[in-house]
Amino acid sequence: REREREEMERSPNGRVLVQAFGDGGEAQLFTLQRGEIRACITNWGATITSLSVPDAHGNVDDVVLGFDGLTPYKDGTSPYFGSIVGRVANRIAGASFTLNDQTYNLVANQPPNTLHGGDVGYDKVLWEVQNIEEGDNPSVQLTYHSFDGEQGFPGDLDVSVTYTISGDLELRTEMQAIPKLKATPVSLAQHTYWNLAGHNSGDILGHFVRIWASHVTPVDDKFIPTGELIPVQGTPFDFLEGSTIGRRIDQVPGGYDHNYALDSSVKAEGDLHWAARVKDTGSGRVMDVLTSAPGMQFYSGNFLDHIKGKGGAVYNKHAGLCLETQGFPNAVNEPKFPSVIASPGQVYKHVMVHKFHTE
């Protein structure tokens, strides 16, 4: 294995290394490498366990929070580190919604609400390995069949995610879902926690963040959006010109855990618009986030508390930040928000691109 990894690191072309992950032999770990970027992904939860990129001095560090083994991803230790969450990301108020005159009661895994799909969301299931590609753009495609009634959601749903090293220092995530016989809400999100100084380097309060969003959806005391859109200008939610996370976090009770209504008119490339830019001054690493989604949850790792992670690291409050592009939270119960309902045969698609460079 080590010889294979060394050969990958010397190879200018994209490679994919496949290894067993954990006991039982079902879960696997896929290492995608091209040049100086390396991503490790497991088919348990379609989870990014590691992503390594160089800093301004050429030092390569892993910049995502995670675990060395499979068990913490399975036993509830992991707070969604690196996973795909669904069928509906974020919160659904009262763990219920009405669609086509029928009320669906969901699993209230964050009482009284549903969070990230319920007790057993897509982060806590084994996905099938559909396709592996090497060459210039190494990729792995994972699929999951979500059954009618799973966690209370209506209809069978075929889900796929493809992770691709799509350019120099660039990771592309393509999420897709197709309902079979019933309309259903669908809103998938990629829930990686980032620390551009290195996953074991402390807190992210000094990270400089820019968010392409003029409005945010304020929340009540249960973190459910009120249905309003409020301008960020003049508030601690204003990252339009960029700010360190820590500069005004004390003015936000509990820290940042809010959905930003992205300015989708600010096109980046193709159908994708700008979502965020993050910079760590110490390492010089910069990460750009592009997306096709209308919203983005900016979460400052407020609930991390002495989680034992990779290589002996301990993740405490604010050890990582999340930039989860998504449909708006509780959109199934809020008619003013963009719809997250997909009809039978309709293709739901959500693309994210993470681009890294140094300054």
N, C-alpha and C positions, 0 to 999 in steps of 0.2 A: 504493500500500500504506500509506504513512504517513497519507494522508488518511483511509483506511478505518479505520486503527487509532485515529486521533484521534476519529472519529465513534463508534467502539466505546466509548472512554473517557468520552465525554459522555453516552452512552445509558444510561438507568436500567434498560432491559430487557436480558435476556441476548442476547448475540450470539456468533456463531462465525465466525472469520476462517480461511480455508483458503489455505495457501501451499505451494509446492514446498519440499522440504527435501533438500539435497544434490543431486549430479549424478545423471543417469539418469532423473529424473522419476517414479520409482516411489514413493519415500517422500514423505509430506506432513506438514505441521505445522499443527495445529489449535489456534487460540487461542480459549479459552472465557472470556468475560468477563461478569460481572454486578456492577454497582456497583464496589466497591473490590477485588475478587478477580479475578485473571487467571491462568489455567492454560494452559500450552503443552504439547501432547501430540503425539508423532509415532507413526505406525503402524509404524515400525521398532521392534520389541520392545514395542509398546504402552506407550511410555515417556513419563513426565512429564519434560520438559526444563527447565521453569521454572514456578514458582508464586510470584506476587507478592501480598503483603498489607501493609496499613499497620501502622506501629508506633503507640505511644501518642501520638506528636506528629503523626501524619498522614503521615509519610514512608513511601513505598511501596518495599519491597525484595523482591528475589527470594530466597527462603529455601530453595531446593533446589540441591544441587550438580549440575553438568551441563556440557555443551559447546555452543558456538555452532553447530557444524556436525555433519553426519551421520557423517563418517569415524571419529571416535573411538568412536562407538557400535558401529561395524561391525568395526573392526580389532583388537579385544581390549584397547584402551586403557581402556575404561570398566569399572570394577568393579561392573557391574550398576546404575549410576546410573539411578534412576527407572523401571526396567523391570518388566515382569511376568516372573516366573521360574517355570519348570515344565518338564516335566510334574509333577515333584515338587520343591518348594522345599527348600532346605537339604541336609543330607548323608544319603547312603545308604551304610552301612558295607559295605566290600568290593566296592562297585559291583555288588551282586547281591541278589536276593531270590527267594523261592519263593512261588508263588501257585497254588492248585489243583493241587498236586503237580508243577508245572513250575518249573524254575529259570530265571530271566532274568538274563543278564549284560549289564550296562550299560557305558557309556563312563566310565572312571575318569579324569575330567578334573582331579580333585584326589587323585592317587594316595595310598592305595589306594581312595579313596572316589569316589562321584559327588556333585557339588555342583550344585544348581540346574538339574538336568535334563540335564547332560552338556556336551560341547563346544559343541554347537549347541542351546541351550535356546530357550525362547520369547522370550528377550531378544534373540536374534540372528537373528530371522526377520521377514519383512515380513507384517504382518497386513492383512487386507482391511477396507476401510471399509464398514461395513454400514448405518449410519444416522447422520445429523446432525440435531439438533433445536435450534432457536433458541427465543426466548420467555423466560418467567420462569426456566426451568431448562435452560439450554443444555447440550447433551451431545453426545458422540461415542461410537458403538458400533463396536468393532473385533472381527473374528473371525479365527480361525485353525483350519485343519484339520490336526490332528496325526495322522500316518499310523502304521499298524501297524508296529512294529519301529523307530520313530524313536528313536535313541539307546539302543535295546535294550528300550524299553517295549512292552508288549503292547496291541494293539487300536487301531482308529481312534478318535479323540476329537475332537469338535467343541467348540471353546473360544471364549468371548466375554468381552470386558471392556467395560463402559460407564462412562465418566467423566462425571459430572454436577455442575454447580454447583447444588447442591440447596437452597441457602438463602443468607442473608447470610453471607459469609465461610465457606462450607462446601463441601467437595468430597466427593462420594460415589463410591466405586469398587465396582462390582458385577462380580464374576468368576463365570463359570458354565462348566460343562463337562458334556458328555453322551457316555459311551462308546457305541460302536455294537454290536459283536458279542462283545467280550471284556471281562471284568472287568479293571480296571487301577487302580493307585494314582494318585490325583490330589490334589495339594496345591499350589495356586497362592499366590504372595505378591507383594505390591507392594513394590519394593525402593528406594524413595526415600531419599536421604541428606538430612537436615534440618539447617539451622543457622538458628535463629530470629533471630539478629542480622544475618543476611544471608549469602549463600553465600560471600562473599569476606572474611569478617570475622575469620578465625582459627579457634581451636579451640572446641569445645563443652563443655569441662570445667567451665565455670561455669554451664551450663544446669541448672536445677532440674527433676528428673524424679520423677514419682510413677507407680508401676506397681501395678495392681490384681491382684496375684498373691501368694499366701501360700507358694507352692512354686516351685522351679526344678528343671530336670533337669540334674544335674551331668554333666560330660563327661570323657572320657579324653584322652590326649595327642594324639589325632587329631580332637578336637572331636566325637566320637560320644557321645551320651548313654549313660550306664551302665545305664539302665533304672530307676533310682531316682527318687523325688521327695523332695527334702529341703526342710524349712521354711527360709524366708529369714530368719526372725527371728534377730537376733543375728549375722548374717553380712553381708559387704559386698554381698550381693545384695538386701538389704532396702531396697526403695523404697516400702513400703506407706504411710508417712507423708510420703515425699518426701525427696530429698537432691540436692545437686549431684553431677554425675557424677564430678567429680575428687576428691571427699572421701575415697573409699575405693578408688579404682581401682588404686592401688599394691598393694592386698591381693589383687588378682585377676590371676594370672599372664597376661600378654599383653593384659589389658584385657577389657571385657565383650564376650562373643560367645556368649550363652546363651539357651536357650528357657525362658520363664516359663510356668507352667501358670496361665492366667488364672482368676480367681474369677468364673466365668460366672454365678453367682447374683446378682452386683451389676449389675442391669439398668440400662441407660441409657435406651433408647427402643425400643419394639417388640421385635424378637428380638435386639437388639444389647446387648452388655454393655460396661462400661468396660474399656479396656485401659491407657491411659496419659494423663498430662498432662505437658506440657513447658512450661517458662517460661524466657524470657531476661529477666533483670532489667533490663539496660541499655536494651533497646528496649521493654520492657513487653509483648512479644508472648507469647501463650499459645496452645498447640495441644492440643486434646483429641482422643484417638483412641478411637473406638468400633469394635467388631467383632462378627462372628458366629463367629469362629474360636476354637478351644480354647487355642491357644498364641500366644506372641509372642517372636520373636527380638529381643533388645536387643543391638545391636552399636554399639560406640563408635568405629568408624572406625579400628581399630588398624593396618590394613595400608595406609592411604593414604600415598603417598610421592611427593611432587613431581609430582603430576598437573596438567597444564596445562588449566585449565577455561575457563569463560565469561569474556569480557571481560578476559583477561589474568590472571585469578585463578590461584593455584597452591595446590592442595589437598594439605596435608601431614597427618601423623598426627593423628587426632581432629578433622579439619575438619568432619565431619558425623556425625550419629548416625542409625541405622536402627531402626525399630520395625515389624518385619515380622510382622504377624499371620498365623497359619499352622496347619497340622497339626503335630504333634510331629515333630522330626527323627528319621529312621531308624525311623519307626513301622511301615514294611513288615517290619522284622526284629525288632520289639519288641512282643510280644503284650500287654504290660501297658499300652501307650499306646493312645489312641483310634484306631480304624481310619481309614485314608485310602483304603480300597478302595471304588471305585464299580462297581456292576454295570451291565450293558448296559441302556440306557434310563433309568437312575437319573440325576437331575439333581444334580450337585455345585454348591453355591452358597457363595460367600464374599463377604461385604459388609464394607467398611471405610468409616468416615466420619471426615473430618478437619474439626474446627471450630476456627476462629480467633477470638480476641478480644484485647483489651489490658487491662492492669491498671496 
